[in-house]
Amino acid sequence: MARNVTLGELIDDLRAEAGHSLQANLGTAMREVLVKVLQRQQRRLWDDYDWAFLRVDRDLLTQNGQRYYDLPADMKLEGIERVEFKWGDQWQPLEYGIHGEHYSEFDSDKDIRSMPVYRWQPYENNQIEIWPIPSQDASATTKTGAIRLTGKRNLRPLVAQADQADLDDTLLVLFSAAEILSREKADDAKLKLSMAERHYARLKGRSSNSDTFSLSDDEPTRRVRGLKIIAVQQT
């Protein structure tokens, strides 16, 4: 029972659990099937539960005049739980949603800039928009002016023999074996599924998850404490 087990090891364990031959040269096509099943089960289980050990922080350094920012390569919008902004020595939550009332105060379309940043929202092409547009660059040293995204990171590739799985090996093997045995109408398919579900319940019981972010606009507006810089309109 471990994480970071290689794909090659998972395939061998899955063969044994499903009662298949352990001789790798007996079927390249079958190996591809096993890989696809393992990949699909890991994606399903990744999406099904907020695993605490997959939660990461990723910092974006804001730039003077930059309105939109690419998300980190290993994070999707759906995985974001919390968005914060550092002003001075304080990390404060950014509010979700930018509406007409906000643009009336600092019109991003007119390139009106100010600091600190107060709000954010999704933008096309896996980006986010922040408001107001920053009027200065973030500090790479102190992180003042940085945006911190906290959430569940994406799964690492599980394609090559040496690639490592993010989730528990026993969990992946048991659910995958249950799927394969069910296809084969094997008598022990239900037994494997029951074993997988019990193991899943044990793992979830050991994992904790809190402060989950919801893409909603229900929170009361809070402004970042600190010195307010006068807004400027670029010409």
CORJOZI-V178755 format. One record per run of one state. SS is the DSSP state (~ for helix, > for strand, _ for the rest). FROM is the first residue (numbers start at 1). LEN is the number of residues. Records with the same first field share a line. If there is no record, write none. Layout:
BEGIN
SS = FROM-LEN + FROM-LEN
END
This chain:
BEGIN
_ = 1-5 + 18-6 + 27-1 + 49-3 + 62-6 + 71-4 + 88-2 + 94-1 + 97-3 + 106-2 + 111-1 + 116-3 + 124-3 + 132-1 + 134-12 + 154-10 + 165-4 + 184-5 + 207-22 + 234-2
> = 6-1 + 55-7 + 68-3 + 75-13 + 90-4 + 95-2 + 112-4 + 119-5 + 127-5 + 133-1 + 146-8 + 164-1 + 229-5
~ = 7-11 + 24-3 + 28-21 + 52-3 + 100-6 + 108-3 + 169-15 + 189-18
END
